[in-house]
Amino acid sequence: MRIAIAQIDTILGDVEKNLSKIEHYTDKAIEEKCDLIVFPELALTGYGLRDLVYSVSVNVEDSLFESLKEKSGFIDISFGFAQKESGYFYNSAVYLSESNVLTVHKKKYLPDYGMFEEERYFAPGDSIETFKTKFGNTTMLICEDAFHISAHYEAFKNETDFMIVLSASPFWSDSESMKWEMWENTCKTSAQLNGYFVAFVNRVGFEDGVGFFGKSFLVSPFGNVIKEASLFKEEMLLVEIDLKDIERARIKMPIKKNEALR
């Protein structure tokens, strides 16, 4: 399986230009014969939306998605967008496959600390769901979701084979650690304990002085980073994986047989 991880910069509130960039990288991934391309959180709109949420949010059936639906006949596509549904607004991720919307995940855990204001503008999702793709059972998390143990446990219970973490994570560092180290530790631990692949895709660029660091990566079911993107640089990372590693990892660490899940 060949995966394209597109850590892109986005223009705040400019859906048309962001969509054009998503289409551009999707075309490149198709040329590279990739099976799946993943984009960051809120890739269609930019992150710090505030009141722009109400004007840039779209319904998942909007004609805006038609070109990407068509492209998903050649490659599966996952990207973040601001969703409008039944009078509410959500920080969501859509997964397109075979020219259809396969599923939409609404971010369940909305941060409201420090610089984050998501809970003021978005409604929370109510579940962490796993869905079937051509590549196995797949779970999507959006940024803060991944910092909650319950989300990883739901993925574990649901027999996940492949996890996608879409993020718009800003840069910070202190004397103890760098921000990307926290992400690597979280995703490596989840992958190794649960025996699945984890694709972490983080955006780059700046909004109102806030910098997003990129450093996207893919982790094997053994808990190793297979390949990692650059710091602060827009790029498309291409990663080859062997889906048989899922079974190999679970044979090596047969943890689930001891879990009282029934």
Secondary structure, DSSP 4 states (H G I P E B T S, - for coil): -EEEEEE-B--TT-HHHHHHHHHHHHHHHHHTT-SEEE--TTTTT-S--GGGHHHH-B-TT-GGGHHHHHHTTTSEEEEEEEEEETTEEEEEEEEEETTEEEEEEE-S----STT--HHHH-PPP----EEEETTEEEEEEEGGGGG-HHHHHHHHHTT-SEEEEEE-PBP-B-SS-BHHHHHHHHHHHHHHHHT-EEEEEE-EEEETTEEEEB--EEE-TTS-EEEE--BS--EEEEEE--THHHHHHHHHS--GGG----
